[in-house]
């Protein structure tokens, strides 16, 4: 075989081998890219994202709603195995980020566990968004002590359930979540303690009507067990649940995590306030929120700014802790607005609505194209 032909054949075989290796060799990375945005003031899958009853809402039927879009990040799943070619393609894509797999999914976490964690964070963010929005509007929100979780194979397993409202322990009224453990640990291990509860299903049915749970109480005797430190326990975690004065439902499927909290809260404030908070401008944003209205940082902010601008956003409400990262590569035509609380965001929206944007607390001037 002529030398040139042999060299060409060897090179071809080497290229084929490299191509096969690129396709077959798994790498421990995951990819993040811009996900869809959803207007919290509008519909999603032919259903309003925010559904409020028992209280006047605005704007009235037929009037424009404006845009207060929550943003998302699309990520490869925990069970997805990325190959070398896909990793290189992601590194070269300006609008995508390739990160170590363990950054998104802790080692040993299953797909089901990841989905469950995201769903729980999303649910909690909705509750906090409602509390923060009503607090911003000075509408009182009540609270109650509930069973947050039940430890498997402990005394309360099968007797108490997550969501049960705890009214009393041993006949003593519960005023705060910490009261539950104090009353249970007064017993010696092996002694009985009596919980007075409203079952979760009964409580949920009354809360859905915007009413405080009442009636349907049950007294449940539980024999305490001995904890590692010798205390008497029943095997539950007590928590605090909100009592809203009227029903507020957030309908949005296939989204997880806590980062939509700020935009849900602002959507609720807009719905309960006469007029249009955005003044017809397209505003998007992100950020976690707690019951008091404090805005926290999120992951993948650069992916969210790209997604927001691609969908037409002019302004992006940015948690102050994410400002530095977002400002490094701001999409052209998008103004980053720094916010630390829901109050900051409402003030910013008033400026945006009026056109007085010179005084906005911006992370930095808009940048790249």
Secondary structure, DSSP 8 states (H G I E B T S, - for coil): --HHHHHHHHHHHHHHHHHHHHHH-EESEEEEEEEEEEETTSEETTEESEEE-SS--SS-TTS---EEEEEEEEE--TT--EEHHHHHHHHH-TTEEEEEHHHHS-TT--HHHHHHHHHHHHHHHHHHHHHHHHHHTT---EEEEEEEEE-TTSTTBTTB-TT-EEEEETTEE--STHHHHHHHTTS-TT-EEEEEEE-HHHHHHHHHTT----S-EEEEEEE-EE-TTS-EE-SEEEEEEEE-SS-EEE---S--SSTTHHHHHHHHHHHTSSS-TTTT-EEEE--EE-TT-BEE--S-HHHHHHHHHHTT-SEEEEEGGGHHHHHTT-BTT-EEEEESBHHHHHHHHHHHHHT--TT--BSS---B-
